């Protein structure tokens, strides 16, 4: 029997190491880590799906362990220590029965069943993000602080197949600093979109002769921390460290709309693969789901912990899904047990008085006196 965890729509990882599953239809959040096992040393810093059917989740923690969570069983099934390099995980991916990790010091490594078959390469220090190309899973992109965008082929990891070039000097003839915070590959092409810590959104095209961005625009005045492509891949949703989120058109480089309702830094953003929905989380401890078309905030769930990353299901029409009968019966049974454990509280009935405690007569007492005077007469 499948676990009720498979009906969750969003999975969120927190700074305290909690994996939370959120069922938006029922507005219910479930912790899948015991409260006694919470530790900031095991904070979740990277997440990815373990298979195309979304029955497994890979979770990278600050203590350099990678855990496998089964959504079918509703529990953790495996754990592996991935030592090497320094810093937290800045990316996690799966390829050919192996998984790929990258840490802040720049060590990119492919972990296979046999340790002798592991492949590793150095991508440069200060890495902020590593992302996999969904069309060519053997390719990944990396970027960070003073670490320009690079694309690597894991079958030939000695040298990057694309190395971005910094933009030209500014109007004062000063070098523009490099700080790539997030990136994503555009499906159906070789283009890559990035956002920077200097509030820039850039589009690179490795198939073109130039290595500089083919499009660049800015949004706001604060560092951009996360991005995600919309279903049509013609726009990108970006979030900032000030709690601002906006949709940027990648064809013209203009601001399309802003999404409101945030109160803290945005740490993770993910758009649905087909529906006009975008999920976001951050330091204000809320999970939010916006409709990209009308900017309406459809769901807002308070999750009690500072949130680092999330995964949004790719299922369609999930708002019409009904939970399994067994899951519904289990929830009813839990509620019945909760009510049975409660003690009955007896209540006393207080008789009505003709006058209130302050000495003022009630309306009923005045009416009865008036009737008595009328019966006696003058």
N, C-alpha and C positions, 0 to 999 in steps of 0.2 A: 504494500500500500504506500502510495506517495505521501510525503510529508506535506502539511499545510504550507510549508515554506515555499513551495513551488508556485503558490498563488501571489507571492509578493511581487510588486511592480518595480520597486526601487531598493537597491542595497547600498548601504552607507557605512563608511568606516570612520571611526572617531579617533581623537588624540589619545584617549585612554585605552585603546585596543579593543573597543566594542565593535562587533559587526551587527548592524541593525537591518532587519528586513521590514519594509513598509508596504502594507496593503492599502493603496489609496482609495479603493472602492469602499472598504470598511473603515477607513481612517484609523488604522491600527498599526502600531509599531511593536516589533518583537526583538528582544536582545538574544543573541545566540552565543554570548559569552557570559559565564557565571560572574556574579558581582564580586565574589571572593577572588577571582583570577584577574581583576583589572589591574593594569600597570601601564604607566606612561612609557616604559621601556619597550612595550609591545604595541605602541600606537600604530595604527594603520596608515601607511604612507603611499601605497599603490595597490590598485585592484584591476583585474581583467577577467573576462570570461574564460573558463577552461576548455570549453568546447562550443561548436556552433549551435547546439541545442540549448545552451544556457542552463545545463544541469549541474555545472561545476563553476566555482569561483576561486581564482587564485588571489591570495592576499599577501602582500609584502609588508612586514612589520619593521619597526625601528631596531629591534634586536637582531636583524638580518636573517630572520626566519621567513620562509614562504610556506603558507598553510593552504591546504585544499579543503574547501567547504562544498558539501554536496547539498544542492537544493532539493533533491529527491528524498534524501534521508534526513535533512534538517540538522546536520551536525558536521563537525570537522572530521575528516577521514585520514589525512596525511599531514606531515610537517617535515620540512627539510631546512637545515642550516646552510645558508649561502654566503660563506665568508669570502673575504678578498676585497681590497680597496677600502675606502673610508667614506663615511657619511651614510645618509639614508638612501633608500631606493627612490629613484626619480622616474622609473618606468618599469613595466612588467608586461610580457607578451608570451604567447604560446605559438610554437611552430614545430610540426613533425614529431609529436610525442615528447617534446622537450620544451623548456621554457627559457625565456630570455630576461635577464636582469641588467640594470644599469644603475650605478651608484654615483653620488655627487663627485667623487674624486675622478670619475671618468672611466672606470673599469666596466666594459660591456662584455657580458659572458653568456654563453649558451650552455645550459645545464642539461646533460643527458643522463640516462640511467647509469652508464659506466663513467666514472670520473675521468678515466683516461681519454674519453672522447669529447670532453668539454672543450669549447672554443672560446677564446677570450681575446680582446683587443683593447687598446687604450684610445679613447675618443677625445681626451683633453679634460683638464680640470674645470671645476665650476659648473658642472652639468645641472640644468634645472629640469629638463624633460627629455624623455626618450619615447618615441611613438613608432608603432609598426605600420607598414603600408598594408591595408586590407586586401589590395589586389595582388600584390607581390609580397607574401608574408616573410620571405627571406630578406627583405629590405627594411631597415629602420632608419629613422631620422633622429638626430641629437642636436641639442643646443643649450646654451647657458650663459653665464656671466663671463664676458670676454672670451666666449667660445661660440663662434659663428656656426650657423646651420650647416650640418653635414649629413649626407645620406650614405649609409653603409650597406654593402651586400655581404651577408653573413657567409656566403659560400666563398667569397674572396675578401676576407676582413683586413687584409694588410693595409689597404689604402681606401679612403672614401671614394665613391663613384661620383659624388658631387660635393663641392666645397664652396659655400656662399662667400661672396666678397662684400666687405663693408661698403656702406653708401659713401658718397663723396663728402668732403669736409663741409661744415656749415658755412653760413654767410660771414663768420668771423675767421674762416679758414682753420677752424679747430676740428680735430678728429671727433667723429660721433661715436660715443661709447656703445659697445655691443652688450645686450642683455636679453637673450631669447628666453621667454618664460614658458611658452607652450607652443605646440605645433600640431598640424594635422595634414594628412595627404588627401588631396581631392580625388574622389573616385572617378575612374575613366580617363585619367590624365596623369602626368608626372608632376603636376603643380603641387606646391606646398604652401600653406598659409601659416603664418606665425604671429604671435603677439609678444610685445617686449615690455620690459620694466620701465621704459621711457614712453609709455602710452602710444606706441606705434603698432599698426597692423600692416603686415607686409605679405606680398604674394611673390613666390619664386617659381621660376619655370626652368628646370634643369635641361629641358629639350631646346631651349633658346641659346644663342651664342653667349649672351651676357650672364654673368654670375650674380649681378646685383638684382635687387627686387624689380619685377616688372610693374608692380603697383605698390604704392605706399600711402597710407593715410593715418591720421591720429584721432584719438578719442579721449576726451577728458584731460585731466592734468595729473592723474595718479597712475602708478604702475598697473598694467594689465596682468592678471594672474592666471586666467584660464580662457579657453575658447572651445567651440564646437561648431561644426558645419550644420547648416539647416538641411532638411531632407532633399531639397533641390540642388544643394551644393553651390548655389549662386550667391549665398550670403553666409555670414559667420556671426555667431553670438559670442561676445566677449564680456568678461567680468573683470572688475578692478579691485584693488586693495581697499577702496573706500566704500565698497558696497554698491557700485554702479554696474548696470548691465545693459547692453545695447546690441542691436542688430546692424551689421555693416554690410553694404552691398559690395561684392567683390568684382563686379563688372565696371562700376563707376567710382568705387572708393568713397562712397558717401554714406552718411548716417541715415538709416531708414527709420528706426524707432528706438525708444528707450523702454526698458522694463523696470518697473518700480516696486518698492516694498521691502528693500533690504536695509539692514541696520549694522552690517559688519562686512569684513573682507570676504570676497567670494573665493572659495578654494577650488571648486570643481563645477564644471558645466557639461551637460550632455544633452544633445537633441535626440528625439526619437527618430528612428531610421525612415519612417514613412509618415507618421502623424505630425501635425504642426504643434508639437509640444517640446518644451525644454525644461529639464530639471536642473536645479542648482542647490548648492549647500555651501556653508562657510562658518565663520567664527561666531555668528549670531545664533547658532544652534538650531536653525530652522531649515527644513527641507521645503523647497518651493517648486511648484510646477506651473509654468506660464503657458498660455496659448500664444504662439508667435504671431498669428494673424491679427487677432484683436487685442493683444497685450493683456488679456484678462488673467488674473491670478486664480487658477482653477483649484489648486491644493496648497495648503500651508500646514506643515506638521512640526510641532516642537519636539525635539529629540534629546534634550537635556545635556548634550555633550558638544564640545567644539568639533566640527566635522571637517574631514580632510578630503575625502574622495567619495565618488558614487558610481553606481552602474544602473542604467535604466534599461528595462526589458525591451526587446524589439517586437514583442507580441502585438498584434493588431486587435482592435475592438476589445481591449482588456477591461474597459469600463462596463461591458455587458456580461463579463464572466461571472458565473456563479461558483461559489466554493463547493468542493466535493461534499456529498452527504456525510461521509464519515467525519470530515473536518468540522462540519456544522454541528453534528451530534456531539463531538468532543467538546466544542465550545459550550454547548448547552449543559453538558454534564459538569463542566468546570463551574459554571454559574450556579447550578443547583447545589454543588458541594459548598460553594462559598456562602450561599444563603443558609444552608443547614448548620454551618459552623457559627452563625451569628446567634446571640442570645436575644430572647424576646424581652422587650421593654414594656412594662405595664404603665398605663396612663390613668390618672385620676380625673373623674368628672367633677368639675366645680359648679355648684348650683348658682343659678342667676340671682342677682340681688336687685332690689327695687331702686337702690341708690348706689352710686359709684363710691369708691373709697374716699374721694375728696369731699364727700358730704353733699354733692349736687345730685338732685333727684333725676332719675332716668325718665324718658318719655312715657314709659309704661306706668311708673308711679304717679306722675302728674295726671294722667288720664283717669286712673282709678279714684283719686281724690276729688276730681271734678265731678264724676258720676255720683259720688256720695253726697256732695253739696246740693246737686240738682234733685236728688230723691228726698232730702229733708225739707227743702223749700225755704221761703223767707221767714 
